[in-house]
Amino acid sequence: MKVSFTSISGALPALQHRNFRLFWCGQMISTTGTWMQNVALGWLIYRITNSPFYLGLMMTMNSLPILMFSLFAGIIADRVDKRRLVIITQSAFTVQAMLLAISVSTGYYNIWSLLAFTFAAGVIQAFDAPTRQSFVSEMVPKDHVLSAVALNSAVFNAARTIGPAIGGLLVKAIGESGCFYSNAVSFIAVIIGMLMMRDKELFKAGNRTGQGHVKPKSELKESFKYILGEKRILGVLSVLMVVSILGLPAMTFLPVFARTVLHLQADGLGYLFAAAGVGSFIAAFSMAFAKKSRKQGLKIILSISLFCVAMILFTFIKNFYISLPALAVAGFGAISGIAMVNSTIQLIAPAHLRGRVMSMYVFVFLGMMPFGNFIMGSVAHFIGAPHAVMYGGLACLAALIFISISFPAILKIDVPTETPIAAMV
């Protein structure tokens, strides 16, 4: 049976658009390099400190700038050309990764310099993430946004599967600095793809370039007023906040599980991350084929609950091979829920507010993690990572039940992709 590109793009409509294909391919290469660096950096920090507290602190330093700057970055994203801003942030990532690689390969580093490099990456991410997230909806028409968001999530999680496995093998073969150099080079793929895009084929309905006379405070007030009034977005952001604080920090402690519970080396850690990535990829890629998103709010709650249950069960597993499917299920649940939160917000938010609303998504998703990472890192330091992850999962489940009761409208969210833009806003 012969499969043509036409048939593939028919099932995955976002791929019909040249600009999105360029972006998508560049993201595959870049995010693979980023996951390689994440595994190598986590392994390096745990190797030189032997402390789960510093792993939590590492993620705190990475997420803190997002908490500080992402809302302001959303205002910028709504004012400027998003494609040019992404080129700038990706170039900055290249410089940061190269300096980190040189520092480690020459031996001029310690825990505090590594944390400083992590903080620098977080500052760049604070401006890059909301811009890239909102730029996705400028590369495709409104009725292809869900496909684009799902494919963007799929490529991220495909890289999450491949990158850690490669990173673990590279750490074992040539050391952590090799992963950092590879990551620096990988960002060039995104930059080339962005430069090759055709500006006339972008959908820029919401761009507010030149609105410099509008005060940032007023623009923030406008976006907050909209979110507080739109209960569907407020509800899914509440779910996202819970999982960001209580659930997702569990992945930070996989190096601890690898060394102290499962007795693995760096390549084994890579396989643990890759297992979670396999489940995440399956979730995101299956969503890319979805033509509708009926009962999306209920699906979000159930998906995040699945993630929590899988991570709780993972804390009781002492066998490497049994741990892999548990992490795959956790990855499936987490990304299913997070991707649906993303697409729900993108499809509901009006075009002129989308950059700021997506900056709130990034603020909640990544900006809340400093609290979770610091809390769980501190708890893990005293009672061990397995108990910290288990209690975090239980608390997350309890919070989801509370949100479902407090915001019953969440369970009734329907966001069909074919809904006209006028009806959506």
C-alpha atoms as one frame of an Amber mdcrd trajectory, in Angstrom:
protein
   0.000   0.000   0.000   1.479   3.285  -1.145   1.157   6.240   1.223   1.434
   9.668  -0.400   2.202  12.983   1.242  -1.274  14.132   0.196  -2.921  11.383
   2.204  -0.708  12.122   5.211  -1.396  15.857   5.084  -5.108  15.110   4.737
  -5.026  13.241   8.032  -2.635  15.796   9.540  -3.885  19.053   8.003  -1.288
  21.316   9.615   1.365  19.673   7.418  -0.311  21.151   4.353   1.338  24.461
   5.210   4.970  24.983   4.170   5.793  27.378   7.006   4.594  24.919   9.619
   6.548  22.049   8.001   9.749  24.111   8.218   9.047  24.967  11.839   8.143
  21.353  12.668  11.311  19.854  11.187  13.524  22.397  12.897  11.827  21.719
  16.218  12.545  17.987  15.923  16.292  18.585  15.673  16.422  21.363  18.251
  14.334  19.661  20.936  16.303  16.437  20.523  19.431  18.420  21.374  17.700
  20.101  24.299  16.663  16.767  25.819  20.200  15.477  25.391  21.427  18.490
  27.354  18.739  18.099  30.038  19.771  14.504  30.755  23.478  15.350  30.727
  23.059  18.381  32.992  20.897  16.522  35.503  23.381  13.650  35.583  26.338
  16.021  35.957  24.781  17.962  38.837  23.761  14.816  40.705  27.194  13.282
  40.058  29.111  16.208  41.560  26.701  16.898  44.459  25.055  13.526  45.173
  22.048  15.514  46.427  18.432  15.545  45.188  18.141  19.045  46.661  20.445
  20.441  43.975  18.429  18.701  41.262  15.362  20.505  42.555  17.347  23.744
  42.782  18.518  23.283  39.187  14.917  23.107  37.957  13.993  26.021  40.191
  16.719  28.158  38.626  15.485  27.137  35.175  11.849  27.967  35.918  12.250
  31.079  38.098  12.913  33.464  35.166   9.732  32.214  33.530   7.838  33.177
  36.666   9.518  36.589  36.568   9.388  37.501  32.882   6.882  35.387  30.918
   3.889  37.733  31.364   5.966  40.674  30.131   7.197  38.441  27.291   3.589
  37.825  26.286   3.076  41.562  25.821   6.166  41.700  23.610   4.953  38.697
  21.620   1.687  40.513  20.846   3.547  43.652  19.743   6.399  42.406  17.555
   6.971  40.066  14.635   6.935  36.648  16.327   9.119  34.995  13.701  11.937
  37.499  14.210  11.698  37.201  17.992  11.953  33.402  17.797  15.089  33.742
  15.636  16.607  35.993  18.312  15.761  33.651  21.202  17.009  30.566  19.348
  20.282  32.374  18.617  20.584  33.196  22.311  20.038  29.514  23.167  22.905
  28.640  20.816  25.277  30.989  22.628  24.191  29.761  26.075  24.666  26.082
  25.183  28.064  26.721  23.594  29.350  28.616  26.641  28.119  25.814  28.907
  29.865  23.227  26.710  33.151  25.146  26.747  32.972  25.619  30.518  32.438
  21.908  31.215  34.890  20.610  28.613  37.685  22.827  29.998  36.879  21.958
  33.613  36.105  25.537  34.665  32.781  24.909  36.375  31.164  24.178  39.722
  27.611  23.741  40.956  27.023  27.498  41.116  28.218  28.162  37.563  26.005
  25.316  36.323  23.053  26.865  38.144  23.920  30.239  36.580  23.883  28.697
  33.088  20.543  27.083  33.948  19.135  30.444  35.053  20.319  32.046  31.796
  18.522  29.361  29.790  15.388  30.070  31.818  15.546  33.787  30.974  15.710
  32.978  27.259  12.930  30.413  27.626  10.696  33.009  29.298  10.645  35.004
  26.056  10.905  32.094  23.637   8.112  29.843  24.929   5.086  32.188  24.785
   6.248  33.526  21.431   6.657  30.074  19.880   3.404  28.825  21.403   1.373
  31.725  20.017   3.297  31.666  16.709   1.968  28.145  16.008  -1.494  29.583
  15.347  -0.002  32.078  12.848   1.394  29.309  10.657  -1.941  27.571  10.061
  -5.605  28.657   9.677  -7.959  28.457  12.645  -9.421  25.053  11.744  -5.947
  23.479  11.662  -4.765  24.822  15.043  -5.543  21.637  16.996  -3.590  19.595
  14.451  -0.663  22.043  14.654  -0.614  22.078  18.455  -0.780  18.276  18.591
   1.955  17.867  15.970   4.114  20.415  17.776   3.616  18.429  20.972   4.275
  15.176  19.083   7.616  16.366  17.741   8.588  17.607  21.209   7.839  14.210
  22.688   9.424  12.270  19.852  12.576  14.236  20.668  11.934  13.502  24.331
  12.097   9.821  23.406  15.177  10.013  21.191  17.151  12.767  22.932  17.534
  11.217  26.405  18.547   7.846  24.972  21.190   9.489  22.777  22.199  11.793
  25.624  22.670   8.911  28.051  24.837   7.046  25.550  26.867  10.165  24.756
  27.475  10.926  28.432  28.806   7.411  28.872  30.933   7.595  25.709  32.312
  11.161  25.572  31.057  12.940  28.691  28.472  15.592  29.411  30.153  18.338
  27.365  29.540  16.387  24.136  25.805  16.668  24.743  26.121  20.400  25.363
  28.043  20.988  22.110  25.458  18.946  20.179  22.631  20.999  21.658  24.325
  24.259  20.650  24.496  23.087  17.029  20.888  21.830  17.024  19.377  25.312
  17.382  20.733  26.233  13.954  18.052  24.007  12.389  15.268  26.143  13.864
  16.948  29.375  12.799  17.344  28.154   9.202  13.718  27.012   9.086  12.467
  30.363  10.390  14.556  32.263   7.829  13.134  30.131   4.998   9.499  30.879
   5.882   7.299  32.942   3.565   5.930  35.923   5.413   2.955  36.309   3.053
   1.728  32.809   4.023   1.464  33.615   7.748  -1.890  34.265   9.455  -1.202
  37.457  11.405  -4.705  38.565  12.405  -3.743  39.221  16.014  -0.406  40.977
  15.602  -0.287  44.429  17.217   3.072  45.633  15.942   3.490  49.321  16.520
   1.137  49.609  19.499   3.939  50.989  21.626   1.752  53.754  23.071  -0.303
  51.195  24.997   1.081  50.801  28.502   2.200  47.265  29.482   0.219  47.577
  32.721  -2.979  48.195  30.748  -2.282  45.272  28.451  -1.698  42.958  31.414
  -4.897  44.202  33.020  -6.791  43.487  29.800  -5.499  39.917  29.614  -6.191
  39.218  33.313  -9.720  40.580  32.969 -10.331  38.315  29.994  -8.984  35.181
  31.715 -10.953  35.809  34.916 -14.101  36.257  32.863 -13.530  33.200  30.673
 -14.198  30.353  33.111 -13.128  27.653  30.658  -9.617  29.048  30.396  -9.467
  29.824  34.119 -10.467  26.244  34.917  -7.921  24.520  32.684  -5.189  26.883
  33.907  -6.050  25.821  37.474  -5.561  22.177  36.498  -2.275  23.047  34.815
  -1.068  24.892  37.919  -1.767  21.857  40.108   0.136  19.430  37.914   3.021
  21.907  37.480   3.490  22.284  41.240   2.637  18.807  42.527   3.064  16.412
  39.612   5.624  17.302  36.963   8.535  17.981  39.376   8.622  14.188  39.860
  10.503  13.891  36.556  13.281  16.026  38.013  14.227  13.173  40.329  14.677
  10.445  37.737  18.490  10.667  38.188  17.935   9.778  41.859  15.731   6.800
  40.958  18.274   5.726  38.347  21.266   5.688  40.694  19.857   4.844  44.132
  16.710   2.783  43.429  17.311   1.047  40.102  21.158   1.142  40.261  21.651
   2.373  36.694  24.313   4.379  34.895  23.805   7.402  32.616  22.590   5.292
  29.692  19.950   3.708  31.947  18.769   7.179  32.979  18.413   8.016  29.299
  16.161   5.003  28.815  13.960   6.095  31.738  13.443   9.511  30.160  12.942
   7.853  26.777  10.225   5.581  28.190   8.293   8.610  29.412   8.889  10.158
  26.013   7.411   7.155  24.193   4.129   7.516  26.056   4.173  11.263  25.512
   4.765  10.845  21.785   1.933   8.346  21.414  -0.413  10.744  23.211   0.559
  13.792  21.168   0.642  12.021  17.811  -2.767  10.426  18.363  -4.186  13.860
  19.120  -2.795  15.143  15.819  -5.268  12.899  14.005  -8.249  14.139  16.050
 -10.830  16.065  14.030 -12.836  17.138  17.092 -12.227  17.568  20.787 -15.516
  16.707  22.435 -15.640  16.600  26.247 -12.141  18.048  26.303 -12.385  19.263
  29.896 -13.241  15.802  31.204 -10.420  14.307  29.137  -7.970  16.788  30.662
  -8.918  15.768  34.216  -8.753  12.045  33.416  -5.408  12.354  31.613  -3.704
  14.228  34.451  -5.177  11.725  36.935  -3.672   8.877  34.890  -0.275  10.575
  35.087  -0.543  10.908  38.881  -1.536   7.271  39.398   1.279   6.024  37.145
   3.899   8.085  39.013   2.609   6.862  42.387   2.934   3.259  41.197   6.408
   4.010  39.800   7.668   4.883  43.285   7.026   1.284  44.403   8.855  -0.356
  41.489  12.375  -1.698  42.042  12.832  -3.397  38.658  14.198  -1.452  35.688
  12.117  -3.253  33.048   8.852  -2.843  34.951   9.584   0.839  35.529   9.658
   1.558  31.793   5.947   0.909  31.035   4.968   2.807  34.199   6.857   5.871
  32.959   5.373   5.438  29.484   1.850   5.544  30.940   2.808   8.591  33.014
   4.136  10.340  29.913   0.972   9.499  27.996  -1.264  10.946  30.705   0.768
  14.094  31.275   1.125  15.120  27.649  -2.464  14.227  26.758  -3.666  16.607
  29.459  -1.152  19.387  28.829  -1.603  19.346  25.037  -5.385  19.573  25.452
  -4.976  22.532  27.825  -2.765  24.185  25.193  -5.172  23.626  22.300  -8.194
  24.650  24.403  -6.584  28.000  25.199  -5.354  28.585  21.634  -8.795  27.877
  20.164 -10.764  29.930  22.699  -8.504  32.994  23.098  -9.138  35.900  20.678
  -6.324  36.574  18.217  -5.324  39.978  19.603  -4.893  38.503  23.111  -3.401
  35.149  22.178   0.239  36.029  22.889  -0.612  37.319  26.366  -2.978  34.457
  27.147  -0.356  31.938  26.012   2.194  33.741  28.186  -0.140  32.989  31.109
  -0.140  29.349  29.982   3.683  29.369  30.043   3.661  31.279  33.347   1.486
  28.602  34.961   3.011  25.597  33.193   6.694  26.443  33.675   6.654  29.426
  36.029   4.975  27.531  38.862   7.549  24.750  38.755  10.099  26.632  40.921
   7.753  26.201  43.870   7.141  22.537  43.147  10.789  21.758  42.450  12.002
  23.568  45.546   9.357  21.973  47.785   9.824  18.477  46.404  13.601  18.833
  46.378  13.540  19.821  50.054  11.132  17.017  50.949  13.174  14.491  48.966
  16.308  15.597  50.817  14.766  14.520  54.135  12.488  11.591  53.298  13.864
  10.418  49.951  12.766  10.975  46.367  10.346   7.982  46.180   8.280   9.204
  49.132   8.337  12.808  47.882   7.058  11.755  44.448   4.388   9.491  45.956
   3.014  12.201  48.267   3.129  14.722  45.430   1.034  12.422  43.241  -1.533
  11.889  45.991  -1.775  15.629  46.638  -2.207  16.253  42.910  -5.101  13.783
  42.729  -6.792  15.419  45.708  -6.408  18.862  44.119  -7.921  17.647  40.826
 -10.992  16.403  42.685 -11.301  19.772  44.442 -11.006  21.709  41.154 -13.590
  19.492  39.451 -16.043  20.241  42.240 -15.220  23.958  42.395 -15.266  24.461
  38.594 -17.948  22.081  37.265 -17.889  23.928  33.924 -14.496  22.304  33.208
 -16.123  18.919  32.743 -18.416  20.350  30.049 -15.776  21.991  27.842 -16.262
  21.202  24.155 -13.850  22.734  21.638 -14.612  21.406  18.136 -11.882  22.311
  15.664 -14.342  23.298  12.975 -15.874  26.064  15.114 -15.711  29.390  13.209
 -13.391  32.031  14.626 -16.259  34.415  15.268 -17.983  31.876  17.455 -14.771
  31.100  19.298 -14.059  34.654  20.410
